[in-house]
Amino acid sequence: MSEHETTTEGESRAALSEDWAATIVGLALLLLVIAGVIPTGVIP
């Protein structure tokens, strides 16, 4: 093993967290449109 650890593990976790955040926001918007809270034309 080398003395220096790679930082790709931390970067992968951050990217994974961003992916999940985007998924949750997208699903929340979809639910709001389905519920009629947000009109269909507001979100492209």
C-alpha positions as CSV (number, residue, x, y, z in Angstrom):
1,M,0.0,0.0,0.0
2,S,1.1,3.5,-0.6
3,E,1.5,6.1,2.1
4,H,-0.9,8.5,0.3
5,E,-4.6,7.7,0.2
6,T,-6.7,8.6,-2.8
7,T,-9.5,11.1,-2.4
8,T,-11.8,9.4,-5.0
9,E,-13.7,7.6,-2.2
10,G,-14.8,11.0,-0.7
11,E,-15.6,12.4,-4.1
12,S,-17.7,9.3,-5.0
13,R,-19.7,9.8,-1.8
14,A,-20.4,13.4,-2.6
15,A,-21.5,12.6,-6.1
16,L,-23.7,9.8,-4.8
17,S,-25.3,12.2,-2.3
18,E,-25.9,14.8,-5.0
19,D,-27.6,12.1,-7.2
20,W,-29.9,11.1,-4.3
21,A,-30.7,14.8,-3.6
22,A,-31.6,15.4,-7.2
23,T,-33.7,12.2,-7.2
24,I,-35.6,13.3,-4.1
25,V,-36.2,16.8,-5.4
26,G,-37.5,15.4,-8.8
27,L,-39.9,13.0,-7.0
28,A,-41.1,15.8,-4.8
29,L,-41.8,18.0,-7.8
30,L,-43.6,15.1,-9.5
31,L,-45.8,14.5,-6.5
32,L,-46.6,18.2,-6.3
33,V,-47.7,18.2,-9.9
34,I,-49.7,15.1,-9.5
35,A,-51.4,16.5,-6.4
36,G,-52.3,19.7,-8.4
37,V,-50.3,22.0,-6.1
38,I,-48.1,23.0,-9.1
39,P,-49.7,23.5,-12.5
40,T,-48.3,21.2,-15.2
41,G,-47.1,24.1,-17.4
42,V,-44.8,25.6,-14.6
43,I,-42.3,22.7,-14.8
44,P,-40.9,22.0,-18.3
